[in-house]
Amino acid sequence: MKTITLQRVQYLPKQLSSDILYVSEEYAVAGHLCACGCGSKVITPLNPAGWNFTERDGRPTLRPSIGNWQLPCRSHYLITNGVIQWAGQWSDEQIAAGRRAEEMRRQAYYASRTPEQSGFWSWLWQGVRQLFGGK
Ligand SMILES: [Zn+2]
């Protein structure tokens, strides 16, 4: 069983050590070396368009899976409670689908941040402002 240790940092170090997940909550980013051992740096932004980081008893969980289809190794795994769970290599079709899904998440995320955007998000924002007594 391959494990990965959580290390909280302010900045991601230039040289990462293997089997360590560096997390900077200040800059909303995590970084680690590809779990397959190829030595490639994997940087995962922590935001709704990227990854969701949680920890339990110091053991990190990242969602969704890490799909390194841009690397030669094409490794694909989940980090769950500090354990690397292999998810099988990506096929070309899965890579294409994964890219599309990522692009759609990104677009949805940035669209939700546009101030003139109406609909659910502005409704939610109005609600939050009223909650705090604003107009
Ligand atoms: Zn790799």
Boltz pocket constraint, residues with backbone or C-beta under 6 A from the ligand:
constraints:
  - pocket:
      binder: B
      contacts: [[A, 34], [A, 35], [A, 36], [A, 37], [A, 38], [A, 39], [A, 40], [A, 68], [A, 71], [A, 73], [A, 74], [A, 75]]
      max_distance: 6.0
